[in-house]
Amino acid sequence: MIPYGRQDITQADIDAVIAVLNSDYLTQGPTIEKFERSVMTHTGARHAVAVSNATAALHIACLALDLGPGDWLWTSPNTFVASANCALYCGAQVDFVDIDPQTYNLCAKNLEAKLIHAQQANRLPKVVVPVHLTGQPCDMAAIHALGQKYGFKIIEDASHAIGGQYKGEPIGNGRYSDITVFSFHPVKIITTGEGGMALTNNNELATRLGLLRSHGITRDPVLMTRPMNGPWDYQQVALGFNYRMTDIQAALGTSQMTRLDRFVQRRNDIAQRYDELLTDLPLTLPWQHPNGQSAYHLYVIRLQLDRIKRSHCEVFEALRAKGILVNLHYIPVHTQPYYQKMGFKQGDFPDAEQYYREAISIPMHVNLTDEDLQFVADSIREAMSS
């Protein structure tokens, strides 16, 4: 079996986890801050708040930006449902902006057109969530400029993109957004088992994110609203959640961060090899925007269905039958039953829907061998020609 994604765990990772297991702190200890610092150092962000998963990071990011009832959040339909659900958790409403057919990311030109109409209807978004699908960054400079013009806040959903770059700078540095979110699920670039992180350069947002992560409770006298009763005192000053990451997870993440650059380079090398092996097939291969370097969480091929005799599903099933555990990222959010009950329907975002009809995520992880890549390519060729 060749999975589409897989973690890379070394003895150094295992030793780091065991060291924490043998320490005094399994959670709420010093390893959390050590992991946060390692990501801050890599990205250049001023603050990082490690949490239990990226969905939790999206949720508290929305709350930190005061998203709530009566507000709108816009995101890409071509994403995992969490990018939209985070608005619903806050009582806000969701809408979508169709994708760029080349990058598969939220299209800045479509965003601008939608904003013009929304301004006329007095229904501008409070928050926009660009999603760096597959690890390729969105056109963040253009989106940021629109944010300045129309007054919305920006949460970068970079769940696929730690280690990638935009305009020569690390994704996550916060130049074009208020908050950036990373995911550390096992199939992502680095892993903590489960985990996520919210990064920001804003001191107030960082304080709010930290409170929301842990029940809204503080032991910091500066944040307390009444005099301390004693050295044991803590005060709940906001309604937060238990979204904490453990020191066990953070130890794994800290160890993995030492190999992040190597992981991203290997993923880019694999992508280049796939480009070479698949170039003569009736496929649309991933296009890399010259403004960025993808972290290549995913390598997505699009079938040119008018040039082959087999259906999308037949090719997918043929590859699975070969032991290649391909996947599809993603079913457009607006076509999910829950969202269709809100009034969304097929045809609302045609470019995302066309992508879905053609896309297959083929294996992409650092432990793939050259033989694996050749087998995948040969199997695709066979599946499409049968």
JOHUMO-V943140 format. One record per backbone hydrogen bond with DSSP energy under -0.5 kcal/mol. CO is the residue of the C=O (numbers start at 1). NH is the residue of the N-H. E is the energy in kcal/mol with one decimal. If there is no record, write none. Layout:
co={CO,CO}
nh={NH,NH}
e={E,E}
//
This chain:
co={1,2,4,7,10,11,12,13,14,15,16,17,18,20,24,26,26,29,29,30,31,32,33,34,35,36,37,38,39,40,47,49,50,51,53,54,55,56,57,58,59,60,61,62,63,68,71,72,72,73,74,75,77,77,80,81,81,82,84,84,85,86,87,87,88,91,93,95,97,98,99,100,102,105,107,108,109,110,111,112,113,114,115,116,117,118,119,126,127,128,128,129,130,130,131,132,133,134,134,135,138,139,140,141,142,143,144,145,146,147,147,153,154,154,154,155,156,156,157,158,161,164,165,166,169,170,174,179,180,181,182,184,184,185,192,193,195,195,196,197,198,199,200,201,202,203,204,205,206,207,208,209,210,211,211,212,212,213,214,215,216,216,218,219,220,220,230,235,235,238,241,241,243,245,246,247,248,249,250,251,252,253,254,255,256,257,259,260,261,262,263,264,265,266,267,268,269,270,271,272,273,274,275,278,281,282,283,284,287,289,291,293,299,299,301,302,303,304,305,311,312,313,314,315,316,317,318,319,319,320,323,323,324,325,327,328,330,332,333,336,336,337,339,339,340,345,347,349,350,351,352,353,354,355,355,358,360,360,361,362,365,369,370,371,372,373,374,375,376,377,378,379,380,381,382,384}
nh={3,325,364,9,14,15,16,17,18,19,20,21,22,23,26,247,248,32,33,34,35,36,37,38,39,40,41,42,43,44,200,198,245,196,57,58,59,60,61,62,63,64,65,67,66,71,93,126,127,95,129,97,79,333,83,84,85,86,87,88,89,90,90,92,91,70,73,75,77,107,101,104,287,100,111,112,113,114,115,116,117,118,119,120,121,123,122,153,74,130,155,76,132,157,133,135,136,297,298,295,140,143,144,145,146,147,148,149,150,151,152,128,156,178,179,157,158,181,132,161,164,171,293,169,166,173,177,156,199,158,197,192,193,188,194,186,54,184,51,182,49,180,47,203,206,207,208,209,210,211,212,213,214,214,216,215,241,243,217,240,237,238,235,221,223,224,233,218,237,240,215,243,52,28,250,251,252,253,254,255,256,257,258,258,259,260,263,264,265,266,267,268,269,270,271,272,273,274,275,276,277,278,279,281,283,304,285,302,289,292,167,165,301,362,360,284,305,307,308,315,316,317,318,319,320,321,322,322,324,323,2,325,326,4,361,330,332,335,336,339,340,341,342,344,343,348,350,353,354,355,356,357,358,358,359,303,301,362,327,299,368,373,374,375,376,377,378,379,380,381,382,383,384,385,386,309}
e={-0.5,-2.6,-3.0,-0.5,-2.0,-2.9,-2.0,-2.0,-2.6,-2.2,-1.4,-2.3,-1.7,-1.9,-0.6,-1.6,-1.2,-0.9,-0.6,-1.8,-2.2,-2.6,-2.7,-1.8,-1.9,-2.5,-2.7,-1.7,-2.5,-2.9,-1.6,-2.0,-0.5,-2.0,-1.6,-2.6,-2.3,-2.6,-1.9,-2.2,-2.1,-2.6,-1.3,-2.4,-1.9,-2.2,-2.7,-2.6,-1.6,-2.0,-3.0,-2.0,-1.3,-2.5,-1.8,-1.4,-3.1,-1.7,-1.6,-1.0,-2.2,-0.6,-0.8,-2.2,-1.6,-0.5,-2.6,-1.7,-0.6,-2.0,-0.5,-2.8,-0.6,-3.1,-2.2,-2.3,-2.1,-2.2,-2.4,-1.9,-1.5,-2.5,-2.6,-1.5,-1.6,-3.0,-1.0,-3.0,-2.1,-0.6,-2.1,-0.7,-0.5,-2.8,-2.0,-1.7,-1.8,-1.8,-1.3,-1.2,-2.2,-2.1,-3.0,-2.1,-1.9,-2.1,-2.2,-1.8,-3.0,-1.9,-0.5,-2.5,-0.5,-2.2,-1.6,-0.7,-1.4,-2.8,-2.2,-1.8,-2.5,-2.4,-2.2,-1.5,-2.9,-1.5,-0.6,-2.6,-2.9,-1.7,-1.7,-2.3,-0.6,-2.2,-1.3,-0.9,-0.6,-2.8,-2.7,-2.4,-2.5,-2.3,-1.7,-0.6,-2.3,-2.1,-2.3,-2.8,-2.3,-2.1,-2.7,-1.7,-0.8,-1.0,-2.6,-0.6,-2.3,-2.9,-2.0,-0.9,-2.7,-1.0,-2.4,-0.7,-1.4,-0.9,-1.9,-2.5,-0.7,-0.9,-2.5,-1.2,-1.7,-0.6,-2.3,-2.2,-1.5,-2.5,-2.8,-2.0,-2.5,-2.2,-0.7,-0.9,-2.2,-1.2,-2.7,-2.5,-2.2,-2.4,-2.4,-2.2,-2.3,-2.5,-2.4,-2.2,-2.1,-2.7,-2.5,-1.7,-2.5,-2.5,-0.8,-1.9,-2.8,-2.2,-0.6,-1.8,-0.6,-1.9,-4.3,-2.2,-0.5,-2.2,-2.3,-2.8,-1.5,-2.5,-0.8,-2.2,-2.3,-2.8,-2.1,-2.0,-2.1,-2.3,-0.9,-0.5,-2.2,-2.0,-3.1,-0.7,-2.3,-0.9,-3.2,-0.5,-0.5,-1.9,-1.8,-0.6,-2.3,-1.6,-0.9,-1.5,-1.2,-1.8,-0.5,-1.8,-2.5,-2.2,-2.1,-1.6,-0.7,-1.3,-1.9,-2.5,-2.7,-0.7,-2.0,-0.6,-1.7,-2.2,-2.1,-2.4,-2.7,-2.5,-2.8,-2.4,-2.3,-2.3,-2.3,-2.8,-2.1,-1.2,-1.4,-0.6}
//
